[in-house]
Amino acid sequence: MTLQFLGRQKNKNDEKVKIDETLFRRVWNNKVLQRLICSKIKDYLSTKDRAALIRSGAASNIEMYKADITQFIRSNYGSLVAIFYCEFLTVDLFKLHFDTYCKETSISEVMDAFSHNNRHSRDTWLFRRVIDILKDRGIKPESMSTVNTWRHVIESNNVDLYNYVKSVLPMPTRESIKKDLVPRAAMPYSWNKTIYPLTGTDVLAELLQDLIDLDPTENWLECVDFSYLALMEKVDILETIAMYAMPCIPYLAKPYSQYSLGRQLNERTMMLVIQRKRIESIKCLYKSFKIPLSHKALMAAARTCDLPFIIALNNIEPAAGRLYTIFLLAISSKFNVYLHADDFRCENFREAFINHVKPLNYIHKRLQRQINNNYVDLRQWPRLDYQPTYIQQHFAMFQQQSSDDTNIPLLSFDDI
């Protein structure tokens, strides 16, 4: 498969497509059914979308156009394609304006404007008809397939539109796909639109599947800003990438440029989300992307001085015993290296942590003596003589110092 028509191979049952198209034409040519469909179109947009569309001035724009086309063009800085942005654009209006005013306008300029119409976020009919109109005028698909057109298709977040366009227009170059299309599909947009795009990650999922089918060895995700997605807790996007493009993840170790340093997915991403206390992203990175919670990451969690956050982090996998590991880190001399001497968060946090873990049997006799001897100034505790790395070592340590199994630390404390 080439980049010419991405995903075309998925339309295996061409005969079925023809039958559906014939049936559609018969329904649409029936005037009674046509009027019924048109009467229901208003229900296709949500109340919020319809209100936004009215407030946007789209209705006044179309009224201005119909009143005086020349004045409308002047008011849009002489742009001959400004009407194509209007959500109230119709097929007949496009045809009339294109044939009358756009004879000398490049088709790329026409497509750049038309594809940016917010209506495409919810509707594919207008796009389909315009493509047919342009084809009837001898315009080749290669001329209609601009990078901006594809950007706007991806930004529409309309999977039906994407599936249609990829079957009739050739894709841009690989470089454009990696640097433009994939990052846009994996980026949550928040600009003001008159018609809000549909939510979900269907376009991203479809695009990733097509690209993996095209070339599973290509690093399609090298320009995706994973750190941003994790910090913004865009877990739906991250999980979609994990589900459909895991083969691409190992290639993220080396960024494609100095600019992208820190954007790729690795243990540094985990450190960032721990420092910002993004618990849902931590869970996603750990479970879906298998990024470990290293000793350094647990120290970063301890230094947040946020006990509820630490408990939530531990509950991602209670059996791993990370609460105990973080507790040992929190009472070690290394804990407050990066805290100011007058920062009482350290002292208050340690005291709260100690009180929390006492019912969990985390404090054995030797450690209790150390706490008692240094309770006056918690910020000056000496380094602990032991620093177990694995939870198995923790159990062994407790078993050596106590013959009573009830003194072994509890790893689950949902009932506490």
C-alpha positions, 0 to 999 in steps of 0.5 A, a space after each residue: 500500500 502507498 500513500 496515494 489513498 490511505 486505507 482504500 484496501 479496507 473497502 473490500 466489498 465494493 459491490 456493497 458500497 455501490 448498492 448503498 449509494 444507489 439506495 441513497 440516491 433513490 431515497 434522496 430523489 424522493 421529494 417527500 423523504 427529502 423534505 422529511 430528512 431536511 426537517 430533521 437536520 436541525 436536530 443533528 446539532 445539539 442545542 449548544 451548537 445551534 445557539 453558538 452558530 446563531 451567536 457566531 454571526 454565520 447567519 448575518 454573513 450569509 445574509 450580507 453575501 446574498 444582499 451584496 456579493 461585491 461588498 461581502 468580498 470587500 469586507 473580507 479583505 478581497 478574499 474570493 473564498 471567504 464564503 466557503 468558511 460559512 457554516 450556512 454554505 449550501 451545495 448550490 451556493 458553492 457551485 454558483 460562487 465557484 463557477 462565477 468568482 473562482 475561475 482564476 483562484 487556485 484550487 488549493 486556496 479553495 480547498 484550504 478555505 472550504 475544508 476549514 468550514 466548521 460544519 464538517 465536524 458534524 456533516 460529510 454530505 457537503 464535503 462529498 458533493 463539493 468533491 463531486 462538483 470539482 471532479 466534474 470540472 476536471 480537477 484532479 484529486 492530487 490538486 485538491 489534496 493539500 496539507 491544510 485540507 488534511 489538517 482540517 479533516 483531522 481537526 474536525 474529529 469526524 471519523 466519517 469525514 476522515 474515512 471518506 476523504 482518505 478514499 478520494 484524496 491522496 495523503 500528504 508526504 510521510 513527513 507531513 503525516 508525522 509532523 502535522 497529522 498525527 500530532 493534530 490527531 493526538 492533540 486536544 484542541 480548545 479553540 472557539 468554534 461555532 460548531 464544536 467537534 465531536 468528542 472521542 478519539 475515533 479519528 486518532 484510532 483510525 489514523 494510527 491503524 492505517 499508518 501501522 498497516 502502511 508501515 509498522 516500522 515507521 516512527 509515526 509518533 515521534 512528533 507527539 508531545 507525550 509529556 503535554 498529554 500526560 500533564 494535561 491528563 488526556 488519558 483517553 488519547 494516551 490509551 488510544 495510542 497504547 491500544 493501536 500503536 504500541 509497536 511505535 512506542 519503542 522508537 521514542 527513546 531518541 527525539 527527532 530534534 532538540 526541540 522535541 527533547 522531553 516530549 517523548 514517552 519515557 521515565 522522565 514523563 513519569 517523573 513529571 506527572 508525579 511532580 504535578 500529582 497527575 494520578 490518572 496519568 501515572 496509572 495510565 503510564 504504569 499500566 498501559 505503557 509499562 513505565 516503571 515507578 522507579 526508586 527516583 520516582 518514589 522519592 519524587 512522590 515523597 517530596 510532594 509532601 502530599 499524603 493523600 496523593 501518596 496513598 492514591 499512588 500506592 492504591 494503583 497497585 497495593 500489593 507492590 507495597 510502595 507506601 512502605 518504600 515511600 515511608 522509608 524514603 520520607 524519614 531518611 536524611 535524603 528526603 529534605 535535601 531540596 527543601 528550605 530549612 524553614 519549610 515546615 511542610 517536611 516536618 508536618 508531612 512526616 508527622 502525619 505519615 508516621 501517624 498514618 502508618 502506625 496502625 499498618 505495622 510499618 514501624 518496628 521497635 528499632 525504627 520506633 527508637 530512632 523516631 523517639 530519639 529524633 522527634 524533637 527535630 524531624 528535619 535533622 534525622 540521621 540516615 537510616 542504617 538500612 534502605 531495602 530496595 524491594 518489598 521482599 527485603 522489607 518482609 524479611 527484615 520484619 520477620 527477622 525482628 519479630 516472631 509475631 506475624 501480626 507485625 508484618 506490614 499491611 500492604 492493603 489499607 482500604 479498611 483503615 
